[in-house]
């Protein structure tokens, strides 16, 4: 997140973008195979991310989108806060807390309409990310049929 702050402040491409253009962050070791369908549903959101409540409140940080104009009130400085969070709390939990605090001032889309289909190498064990078909099917089905259940 500190690197994102740096890029948002210094990138000529980002600085020349309009306030309503969406900036996407994707973890570099992943390929989001259905990114075209995910991006289509983001034009009204200030912040677009995947949150879940089970097994704990969490926000996935591998794929996030935000409007350039909303960055200053949503994510600017988030890297410092996440880094300085409690040692026992993961960055995903701290990022979720940050999103929850901003919820009253932003149009936050906290759930993908369909789950991202990823391929690549996982960071915590350097193994290939395998599509977890049952989990992805369950997330997509619940997003449509029972949107109050976040897994």
N, CA, C and O atoms as a DFTB+ gen file, in Angstrom:
604 C
 N C O
     1  1       0.819      -1.193       0.000
     2  2       0.000       0.000       0.000
     3  2       0.867       1.262       0.000
     4  3       0.470       2.289      -0.551
     5  1       2.029       1.186       0.608
     6  2       2.924       2.348       0.574
     7  2       3.424       2.589      -0.846
     8  3       3.587       3.737      -1.258
     9  1       3.668       1.520      -1.594
    10  2       4.069       1.652      -2.990
    11  2       2.943       2.268      -3.820
    12  3       3.205       3.073      -4.714
    13  1       1.710       1.903      -3.536
    14  2       0.569       2.489      -4.238
    15  2       0.486       3.982      -3.961
    16  3       0.266       4.767      -4.883
    17  1       0.660       4.390      -2.704
    18  2       0.701       5.824      -2.375
    19  2       1.747       6.543      -3.232
    20  3       1.487       7.605      -3.797
    21  1       2.909       5.952      -3.312
    22  2       4.006       6.539      -4.089
    23  2       3.596       6.694      -5.553
    24  3       3.798       7.753      -6.148
    25  1       3.026       5.648      -6.129
    26  2       2.622       5.696      -7.536
    27  2       1.499       6.699      -7.772
    28  3       1.518       7.425      -8.766
    29  1       0.533       6.749      -6.881
    30  2      -0.579       7.689      -7.045
    31  2      -0.088       9.132      -7.031
    32  3      -0.664       9.982      -7.709
    33  1       0.946       9.418      -6.284
    34  2       1.484      10.768      -6.196
    35  2       2.400      11.122      -7.357
    36  3       2.496      12.293      -7.726
    37  1       3.082      10.128      -7.947
    38  2       4.148      10.444      -8.892
    39  2       3.934       9.981     -10.333
    40  3       4.624      10.458     -11.233
    41  1       3.005       9.075     -10.569
    42  2       2.802       8.563     -11.917
    43  2       2.174       9.618     -12.828
    44  3       1.119      10.170     -12.514
    45  1       2.818       9.891     -13.939
    46  2       2.281      10.854     -14.909
    47  2       0.967      10.354     -15.490
    48  3       0.047      11.143     -15.702
    49  1       0.868       9.073     -15.747
    50  2      -0.363       8.510     -16.309
    51  2      -1.516       8.687     -15.325
    52  3      -2.609       9.099     -15.716
    53  1      -1.281       8.384     -14.076
    54  2      -2.345       8.522     -13.072
    55  2      -2.670       9.986     -12.835
    56  3      -3.841      10.342     -12.709
    57  1      -1.668      10.832     -12.773
    58  2      -1.938      12.254     -12.554
    59  2      -2.733      12.859     -13.695
    60  3      -3.490      13.806     -13.478
    61  1      -2.580      12.331     -14.920
    62  2      -3.330      12.880     -16.054
    63  2      -4.723      12.262     -16.180
    64  3      -5.516      12.710     -17.009
    65  1      -5.033      11.256     -15.386
    66  2      -6.353      10.623     -15.436
    67  2      -7.395      11.536     -14.797
    68  3      -7.068      12.361     -13.944
    69  1      -8.654      11.384     -15.215
    70  2      -9.738      12.155     -14.614
    71  2     -10.077      11.572     -13.245
    72  3      -9.687      10.449     -12.925
    73  1     -10.804      12.344     -12.441
    74  2     -11.157      11.912     -11.090
    75  2     -12.051      10.673     -11.092
    76  3     -12.046       9.910     -10.126
    77  1     -12.814      10.464     -12.158
    78  2     -13.736       9.324     -12.215
    79  2     -13.121       8.064     -12.805
    80  3     -13.768       7.017     -12.817
    81  1     -11.889       8.138     -13.293
    82  2     -11.258       6.934     -13.851
    83  2     -10.862       5.993     -12.717
    84  3     -10.449       6.420     -11.639
    85  1     -11.001       4.706     -12.998
    86  2     -10.713       3.697     -11.980
    87  2      -9.290       3.178     -12.145
    88  3      -8.859       2.821     -13.242
    89  1      -8.588       3.148     -11.050
    90  2      -7.232       2.613     -10.973
    91  2      -7.359       1.212     -10.381
    92  3      -8.063       1.009      -9.392
    93  1      -6.676       0.252     -10.993
    94  2      -6.736      -1.127     -10.510
    95  2      -5.393      -1.557      -9.953
    96  3      -4.343      -1.251     -10.517
    97  1      -5.442      -2.262      -8.849
    98  2      -4.267      -2.875      -8.248
    99  2      -4.479      -4.382      -8.286
   100  3      -5.467      -4.886      -7.752
   101  1      -3.566      -5.092      -8.908
   102  2      -3.593      -6.548      -8.941
   103  2      -2.225      -7.029      -8.465
   104  3      -1.198      -6.557      -8.952
   105  1      -2.208      -7.949      -7.531
   106  2      -0.949      -8.511      -7.075
   107  2      -0.213      -9.080      -8.287
   108  3      -0.790      -9.843      -9.061
   109  1       1.032      -8.720      -8.449
   110  2       1.785      -9.015      -9.658
   111  2       1.988     -10.472      -9.978
   112  3       2.225     -10.812     -11.137
   113  1       1.908     -11.334      -9.012
   114  2       2.123     -12.753      -9.293
   115  2       0.836     -13.463      -9.701
   116  3       0.859     -14.662      -9.979
   117  1      -0.293     -12.742      -9.741
   118  2      -1.572     -13.339     -10.115
   119  2      -2.040     -12.834     -11.475
   120  3      -1.741     -11.712     -11.882
   121  1      -2.766     -13.681     -12.148
   122  2      -3.483     -13.313     -13.366
   123  2      -4.959     -13.492     -13.041
   124  3      -5.387     -14.578     -12.650
   125  1      -5.736     -12.427     -13.202
   126  2      -7.176     -12.503     -12.991
   127  2      -7.786     -12.849     -14.346
   128  3      -7.894     -11.995     -15.226
   129  1      -8.178     -14.094     -14.498
   130  2      -8.600     -14.594     -15.806
   131  2      -9.927     -14.011     -16.276
   132  3     -10.166     -13.942     -17.482
   133  1     -10.785     -13.596     -15.373
   134  2     -12.071     -13.013     -15.758
   135  2     -12.139     -11.517     -15.441
   136  3     -13.204     -10.991     -15.120
   137  1     -11.000     -10.843     -15.534
   138  2     -10.943      -9.423     -15.181
   139  2     -11.893      -8.580     -16.023
   140  3     -12.425      -7.583     -15.534
   141  1     -12.116      -8.957     -17.270
   142  2     -13.014      -8.180     -18.126
   143  2     -14.422      -8.125     -17.542
   144  3     -15.038      -7.059     -17.542
   145  1     -14.940      -9.226     -17.053
   146  2     -16.286      -9.239     -16.481
   147  2     -16.328      -8.525     -15.134
   148  3     -17.326      -7.884     -14.807
   149  1     -15.273      -8.628     -14.362
   150  2     -15.243      -7.953     -13.063
   151  2     -15.186      -6.435     -13.228
   152  3     -15.849      -5.706     -12.490
   153  1     -14.413      -5.965     -14.170
   154  2     -14.236      -4.528     -14.389
   155  2     -15.522      -3.874     -14.905
   156  3     -15.764      -2.696     -14.641
   157  1     -16.331      -4.615     -15.624
   158  2     -17.571      -4.063     -16.173
   159  2     -18.531      -3.551     -15.108
   160  3     -19.353      -2.683     -15.401
   161  1     -18.454      -4.054     -13.896
   162  2     -19.420      -3.723     -12.848
   163  2     -18.923      -2.656     -11.880
   164  3     -19.431      -2.582     -10.761
   165  1     -17.973      -1.846     -12.252
   166  2     -17.354      -0.967     -11.264
   167  2     -17.585       0.518     -11.485
   168  3     -17.102       1.318     -10.683
   169  1     -18.269       0.916     -12.485
   170  2     -18.334       2.342     -12.828
   171  2     -18.974       3.240     -11.778
   172  3     -18.712       4.443     -11.775
   173  1     -19.799       2.706     -10.893
   174  2     -20.465       3.558      -9.907
   175  2     -19.777       3.558      -8.553
   176  3     -20.122       4.368      -7.693
   177  1     -18.836       2.692      -8.346
   178  2     -18.188       2.567      -7.039
   179  2     -17.000       3.506      -6.918
   180  3     -16.291       3.751      -7.894
   181  1     -16.783       4.034      -5.714
   182  2     -15.559       4.773      -5.413
   183  2     -14.439       3.801      -5.084
   184  3     -13.275       4.038      -5.410
   185  1     -14.807       2.703      -4.433
   186  2     -13.852       1.680      -4.023
   187  2     -14.488       0.326      -4.307
   188  3     -15.649       0.096      -3.969
   189  1     -13.725      -0.570      -4.928
   190  2     -14.223      -1.884      -5.308
   191  2     -13.262      -2.935      -4.776
   192  3     -12.087      -2.957      -5.144
   193  1     -13.768      -3.804      -3.909
   194  2     -12.908      -4.821      -3.313
   195  2     -13.752      -6.014      -2.883
   196  3     -14.981      -5.972      -2.950
   197  1     -13.097      -7.059      -2.449
   198  2     -13.785      -8.266      -1.980
   199  2     -13.644      -8.356      -0.473
   200  3     -12.542      -8.552       0.040
   201  1     -14.757      -8.215       0.241
   202  2     -14.767      -8.371       1.693
   203  2     -15.486      -9.668       2.037
   204  3     -16.328     -10.151       1.280
   205  1     -15.139     -10.214       3.183
   206  2     -15.839     -11.393       3.671
   207  2     -15.845     -11.359       5.192
   208  3     -15.034     -10.682       5.824
   209  1     -16.779     -12.106       5.756
   210  2     -16.947     -12.140       7.206
   211  2     -16.542     -13.467       7.831
   212  3     -16.407     -13.552       9.051
   213  1     -16.346     -14.504       7.022
   214  2     -16.029     -15.827       7.542
   215  2     -14.670     -16.264       7.032
   216  3     -14.431     -16.167       5.829
   217  1     -13.795     -16.724       7.848
   218  2     -13.951     -17.009       9.271
   219  2     -13.729     -15.788      10.157
   220  3     -13.879     -15.876      11.376
   221  1     -13.372     -14.643       9.556
   222  2     -13.217     -13.392      10.305
   223  2     -13.439     -12.243       9.323
   224  3     -13.331     -12.444       8.114
   225  1     -13.748     -11.035       9.820
   226  2     -13.864      -9.889       8.911
   227  2     -12.540      -9.669       8.186
   228  3     -11.484      -9.598       8.815
   229  1     -12.602      -9.562       6.871
   230  2     -11.401      -9.582       6.053
   231  2     -11.660      -8.834       4.749
   232  3     -12.788      -8.829       4.255
   233  1     -10.654      -8.217       4.199
   234  2     -10.717      -7.654       2.845
   235  2      -9.530      -8.191       2.067
   236  3      -8.378      -8.008       2.462
   237  1      -9.822      -8.856       0.956
   238  2      -8.744      -9.360       0.106
   239  2      -8.041      -8.184      -0.550
   240  3      -8.691      -7.239      -0.997
   241  1      -6.727      -8.237      -0.608
   242  2      -5.952      -7.113      -1.130
   243  2      -5.286      -7.419      -2.467
   244  3      -4.544      -6.580      -2.977
   245  1      -5.523      -8.574      -3.043
   246  2      -4.862      -8.939      -4.293
   247  2      -5.477      -8.263      -5.510
   248  3      -4.822      -8.165      -6.547
   249  1      -6.728      -7.790      -5.411
   250  2      -7.420      -7.176      -6.542
   251  2      -8.353      -6.104      -6.005
   252  3      -9.385      -6.417      -5.411
   253  1      -7.999      -4.844      -6.211
   254  2      -8.742      -3.711      -5.668
   255  2      -8.846      -2.651      -6.760
   256  3      -7.911      -2.464      -7.538
   257  1      -9.968      -1.967      -6.816
   258  2     -10.126      -0.841      -7.730
   259  2     -10.657       0.365      -6.978
   260  3     -11.416       0.218      -6.019
   261  1     -10.260       1.569      -7.410
   262  2     -10.767       2.795      -6.793
   263  2     -10.767       3.906      -7.824
   264  3      -9.961       3.921      -8.754
   265  1     -11.705       4.849      -7.631
   266  2     -11.710       6.034      -8.481
   267  2     -10.567       6.929      -8.039
   268  3     -10.311       7.106      -6.848
   269  1      -9.896       7.479      -9.016
   270  2      -8.742       8.327      -8.700
   271  2      -9.127       9.430      -7.724
   272  3      -8.382       9.714      -6.786
   273  1     -10.270      10.047      -7.932
   274  2     -10.692      11.147      -7.074
   275  2     -11.023      10.740      -5.653
   276  3     -10.990      11.575      -4.749
   277  1     -11.338       9.489      -5.441
   278  2     -11.691       9.010      -4.103
   279  2     -10.486       8.469      -3.342
   280  3     -10.593       8.166      -2.154
   281  1      -9.365       8.347      -3.996
   282  2      -8.203       7.732      -3.356
   283  2      -7.785       8.471      -2.086
   284  3      -7.486       7.840      -1.072
   285  1      -7.764       9.790      -2.136
   286  2      -7.293      10.564      -0.982
   287  2      -8.127      10.297       0.267
   288  3      -7.601      10.346       1.379
   289  1      -9.419      10.014       0.102
   290  2     -10.275       9.775       1.268
   291  2     -10.430       8.297       1.587
   292  3     -11.040       7.951       2.599
   293  1      -9.892       7.419       0.750
   294  2     -10.057       5.987       1.014
   295  2      -8.752       5.312       1.388
   296  3      -8.637       4.734       2.469
   297  1      -7.791       5.379       0.522
   298  2      -6.594       4.553       0.686
   299  2      -5.311       5.321       0.950
   300  3      -4.319       4.724       1.367
   301  1      -5.303       6.603       0.724
   302  2      -4.077       7.362       0.947
   303  2      -3.631       7.190       2.402
   304  3      -4.406       7.425       3.329
   305  1      -2.412       6.790       2.585
   306  2      -1.874       6.559       3.922
   307  2      -2.216       5.201       4.513
   308  3      -1.831       4.903       5.644
   309  1      -2.935       4.373       3.760
   310  2      -3.337       3.059       4.286
   311  2      -2.134       2.181       4.590
   312  3      -2.175       1.381       5.524
   313  1      -1.075       2.316       3.824
   314  2       0.110       1.497       4.057
   315  2       0.695       1.706       5.436
   316  3       1.107       0.749       6.091
   317  1       0.734       2.944       5.880
   318  2       1.254       3.232       7.224
   319  2       0.347       2.649       8.287
   320  3       0.816       2.082       9.274
   321  1      -0.954       2.789       8.084
   322  2      -1.883       2.261       9.084
   323  2      -1.799       0.738       9.158
   324  3      -1.768       0.172      10.251
   325  1      -1.764       0.083       8.020
   326  2      -1.697      -1.380       8.017
   327  2      -0.393      -1.847       8.651
   328  3      -0.381      -2.801       9.429
   329  1       0.692      -1.179       8.318
   330  2       1.996      -1.564       8.865
   331  2       2.046      -1.348      10.366
   332  3       2.667      -2.129      11.087
   333  1       1.390      -0.285      10.847
   334  2       1.440       0.040      12.264
   335  2       0.308      -0.610      13.055
   336  3       0.189      -0.388      14.260
   337  1      -0.526      -1.415      12.385
   338  2      -1.601      -2.121      13.070
   339  2      -1.042      -3.092      14.095
   340  3       0.163      -3.339      14.151
   341  1      -1.917      -3.621      14.881
   342  2      -1.483      -4.575      15.903
   343  2      -0.748      -5.743      15.270
   344  3      -1.146      -6.239      14.216
   345  1       0.311      -6.176      15.907
   346  2       1.152      -7.238      15.352
   347  2       0.379      -8.528      15.133
   348  3       0.696      -9.293      14.222
   349  1      -0.626      -8.775      15.954
   350  2      -1.375     -10.021      15.829
   351  2      -2.462      -9.953      14.753
   352  3      -3.119     -10.956      14.475
   353  1      -2.655      -8.785      14.151
   354  2      -3.711      -8.598      13.164
   355  2      -3.097      -8.584      11.769
   356  3      -2.127      -7.867      11.523
   357  1      -3.651      -9.362      10.867
   358  2      -3.114      -9.414       9.513
   359  2      -3.498      -8.164       8.733
   360  3      -4.388      -7.415       9.136
   361  1      -2.819      -7.950       7.615
   362  2      -3.094      -6.786       6.781
   363  2      -4.512      -6.838       6.215
   364  3      -5.137      -5.789       6.057
   365  1      -5.037      -8.022       5.907
   366  2      -6.402      -8.131       5.392
   367  2      -7.447      -7.695       6.401
   368  3      -8.453      -7.087       6.034
   369  1      -7.214      -8.005       7.683
   370  2      -8.128      -7.590       8.743
   371  2      -8.035      -6.080       8.934
   372  3      -9.062      -5.412       9.056
   373  1      -6.842      -5.539       8.963
   374  2      -6.659      -4.096       9.152
   375  2      -7.221      -3.314       7.970
   376  3      -7.812      -2.250       8.153
   377  1      -7.040      -3.839       6.753
   378  2      -7.597      -3.185       5.573
   379  2      -9.128      -3.197       5.632
   380  3      -9.757      -2.216       5.236
   381  1      -9.726      -4.259       6.105
   382  2     -11.186      -4.324       6.258
   383  2     -11.653      -3.272       7.255
   384  3     -12.659      -2.605       7.013
   385  1     -10.955      -3.110       8.354
   386  2     -11.312      -2.071       9.335
   387  2     -11.292      -0.695       8.686
   388  3     -12.184       0.122       8.914
   389  1     -10.284      -0.450       7.889
   390  2     -10.172       0.829       7.192
   391  2     -11.370       1.044       6.273
   392  3     -11.942       2.134       6.254
   393  1     -11.756       0.026       5.516
   394  2     -12.908       0.119       4.613
   395  2     -14.191       0.358       5.409
   396  3     -15.014       1.187       5.022
   397  1     -14.362      -0.358       6.511
   398  2     -15.569      -0.199       7.324
   399  2     -15.690       1.226       7.858
   400  3     -16.794       1.767       7.926
   401  1     -14.579       1.833       8.236
   402  2     -14.597       3.211       8.735
   403  2     -15.007       4.202       7.651
   404  3     -15.675       5.194       7.942
   405  1     -14.618       3.946       6.413
   406  2     -14.891       4.862       5.305
   407  2     -16.266       4.649       4.677
   408  3     -16.660       5.404       3.788
   409  1     -16.990       3.645       5.121
   410  2     -18.221       3.230       4.473
   411  2     -19.279       4.327       4.419
   412  3     -20.091       4.333       3.494
   413  1     -19.301       5.241       5.362
   414  2     -20.340       6.277       5.376
   415  2     -20.055       7.408       4.403
   416  3     -20.971       8.149       4.045
   417  1     -18.830       7.560       3.972
   418  2     -18.473       8.672       3.092
   419  2     -18.230       8.248       1.654
   420  3     -18.071       9.101       0.781
   421  1     -18.199       6.969       1.393
   422  2     -17.874       6.471       0.056
   423  2     -18.915       5.497      -0.463
   424  3     -19.664       4.890       0.303
   425  1     -18.944       5.365      -1.758
   426  2     -19.725       4.319      -2.388
   427  2     -18.788       3.122      -2.526
   428  3     -17.996       3.043      -3.465
   429  1     -18.888       2.197      -1.580
   430  2     -17.987       1.050      -1.531
   431  2     -18.732      -0.185      -2.021
   432  3     -19.769      -0.550      -1.467
   433  1     -18.207      -0.823      -3.049
   434  2     -18.707      -2.124      -3.470
   435  2     -17.802      -3.145      -2.811
   436  3     -16.627      -3.266      -3.155
   437  1     -18.364      -3.880      -1.857
   438  2     -17.578      -4.767      -1.007
   439  2     -17.571      -6.202      -1.468
   440  3     -17.048      -7.079      -0.781
   441  1     -18.149      -6.449      -2.628
   442  2     -18.261      -7.838      -3.054
   443  2     -18.290      -7.909      -4.570
   444  3     -19.025      -7.164      -5.218
   445  1     -17.504      -8.789      -5.125
   446  2     -17.519      -8.992      -6.561
   447  2     -18.818      -9.699      -6.950
   448  3     -19.298     -10.566      -6.220
   449  1     -19.377      -9.332      -8.084
   450  2     -20.591      -9.991      -8.569
   451  2     -20.319     -11.452      -8.918
   452  3     -21.215     -12.294      -8.854
   453  1     -19.095     -11.735      -9.281
   454  2     -18.643     -13.110      -9.474
   455  2     -17.231     -13.188      -8.909
   456  3     -16.516     -12.186      -8.903
   457  1     -16.826     -14.336      -8.445
   458  2     -15.480     -14.418      -7.847
   459  2     -14.398     -14.299      -8.912
   460  3     -14.589     -14.743     -10.044
   461  1     -13.264     -13.701      -8.555
   462  2     -12.142     -13.647      -9.486
   463  2     -11.549     -15.039      -9.690
   464  3     -11.316     -15.776      -8.731
   465  1     -11.312     -15.381     -10.936
   466  2     -10.643     -16.638     -11.251
   467  2      -9.175     -16.331     -11.462
   468  3      -8.794     -15.687     -12.439
   469  1      -8.347     -16.804     -10.526
   470  2      -6.932     -16.454     -10.528
   471  2      -6.068     -17.642     -10.908
   472  3      -6.414     -18.801     -10.679
   473  1      -4.943     -17.309     -11.493
   474  2      -3.870     -18.281     -11.662
   475  2      -2.587     -17.558     -11.295
   476  3      -2.524     -16.329     -11.342
   477  1      -1.582     -18.308     -10.935
   478  2      -0.310     -17.709     -10.542
   479  2       0.302     -18.453      -9.374
   480  3      -0.085     -19.579      -9.061
   481  1       1.264     -17.806      -8.736
   482  2       2.011     -18.405      -7.636
   483  2       1.621     -17.725      -6.331
   484  3       1.674     -16.499      -6.233
   485  1       1.235     -18.496      -5.342
   486  2       0.878     -17.941      -4.044
   487  2       2.126     -17.437      -3.333
   488  3       3.189     -18.052      -3.416
   489  1       1.993     -16.340      -2.651
   490  2       3.127     -15.740      -1.974
   491  2       3.561     -16.448      -0.711
   492  3       4.750     -16.454      -0.393
   493  1       2.633     -17.045       0.021
   494  2       3.014     -17.598       1.321
   495  2       3.667     -18.963       1.236
   496  3       4.308     -19.388       2.197
   497  1       3.527     -19.671       0.113
   498  2       4.195     -20.967       0.025
   499  2       4.825     -21.240      -1.354
   500  3       5.347     -22.331      -1.583
   501  1       4.780     -20.276      -2.256
   502  2       5.366     -20.373      -3.599
   503  2       4.812     -21.532      -4.417
   504  3       5.483     -22.031      -5.320
   505  1       3.605     -21.959      -4.108
   506  2       2.959     -23.005      -4.889
   507  2       1.982     -22.368      -5.868
   508  3       1.538     -21.238      -5.669
   509  1       1.655     -23.096      -6.918
   510  2       0.697     -22.602      -7.901
   511  2      -0.658     -22.404      -7.236
   512  3      -1.116     -23.232      -6.448
   513  1      -1.280     -21.289      -7.574
   514  2      -2.631     -21.051      -7.098
   515  2      -3.570     -21.921      -7.911
   516  3      -3.695     -21.746      -9.123
   517  1      -4.210     -22.832      -7.263
   518  2      -5.146     -23.725      -7.939
   519  2      -6.549     -23.154      -7.806
   520  3      -6.938     -22.677      -6.740
   521  1      -7.292     -23.205      -8.878
   522  2      -8.678     -22.759      -8.804
   523  2      -9.422     -23.659      -7.831
   524  3      -9.433     -24.882      -7.971
   525  1     -10.024     -23.047      -6.872
   526  2     -10.793     -23.792      -5.888
   527  2     -12.243     -23.746      -6.344
   528  3     -13.018     -22.894      -5.908
   529  1     -12.597     -24.666      -7.218
   530  2     -13.870     -24.618      -7.919
   531  2     -15.074     -24.609      -6.982
   532  3     -16.028     -23.865      -7.213
   533  1     -15.043     -25.409      -5.948
   534  2     -16.188     -25.468      -5.039
   535  2     -16.337     -24.147      -4.294
   536  3     -17.441     -23.615      -4.182
   537  1     -15.221     -23.617      -3.783
   538  2     -15.285     -22.357      -3.055
   539  2     -15.727     -21.221      -3.977
   540  3     -16.554     -20.400      -3.578
   541  1     -15.202     -21.156      -5.185
   542  2     -15.597     -20.108      -6.121
   543  2     -17.063     -20.235      -6.517
   544  3     -17.773     -19.233      -6.604
   545  1     -17.520     -21.465      -6.757
   546  2     -18.924     -21.677      -7.082
   547  2     -19.801     -21.226      -5.921
   548  3     -20.815     -20.561      -6.132
   549  1     -19.419     -21.581      -4.697
   550  2     -20.186     -21.207      -3.515
   551  2     -20.243     -19.693      -3.352
   552  3     -21.312     -19.141      -3.089
   553  1     -19.106     -19.012      -3.504
   554  2     -19.088     -17.548      -3.392
   555  2     -19.979     -16.897      -4.445
   556  3     -20.755     -15.994      -4.130
   557  1     -19.875     -17.346      -5.687
   558  2     -20.681     -16.770      -6.753
   559  2     -22.164     -17.013      -6.540
   560  3     -22.978     -16.117      -6.764
   561  1     -22.523     -18.214      -6.110
   562  2     -23.924     -18.551      -5.869
   563  2     -24.478     -17.744      -4.706
   564  3     -25.578     -17.200      -4.804
   565  1     -23.739     -17.658      -3.611
   566  2     -24.207     -16.882      -2.462
   567  2     -24.307     -15.396      -2.775
   568  3     -25.198     -14.718      -2.265
   569  1     -23.411     -14.882      -3.603
   570  2     -23.475     -13.466      -3.975
   571  2     -24.796     -13.153      -4.675
   572  3     -25.329     -12.051      -4.542
   573  1     -25.313     -14.116      -5.411
   574  2     -26.577     -13.909      -6.135
   575  2     -27.812     -14.251      -5.294
   576  3     -28.798     -13.514      -5.293
   577  1     -27.743     -15.385      -4.577
   578  2     -28.928     -15.894      -3.890
   579  2     -29.050     -15.451      -2.431
   580  3     -30.162     -15.287      -1.929
   581  1     -27.937     -15.260      -1.756
   582  2     -27.956     -14.893      -0.338
   583  2     -26.871     -13.849      -0.092
   584  3     -25.883     -14.134       0.585
   585  1     -27.044     -12.637      -0.635
   586  2     -25.968     -11.636      -0.556
   587  2     -25.590     -11.194       0.857
   588  3     -24.566     -10.535       1.036
   589  1     -26.386     -11.539       1.856
   590  2     -26.057     -11.187       3.233
   591  2     -25.038     -12.145       3.847
   592  3     -24.521     -11.880       4.933
   593  1     -24.744     -13.256       3.166
   594  2     -23.737     -14.208       3.656
   595  2     -22.436     -13.929       2.907
   596  3     -22.379     -14.089       1.688
   597  1     -21.414     -13.523       3.609
   598  2     -20.129     -13.180       3.008
   599  2     -19.093     -14.200       3.391
   600  3     -18.701     -14.288       4.555
   601  1     -18.634     -14.990       2.406
   602  2     -17.550     -15.932       2.685
   603  2     -16.435     -15.697       1.677
   604  3     -15.411     -16.379       1.718
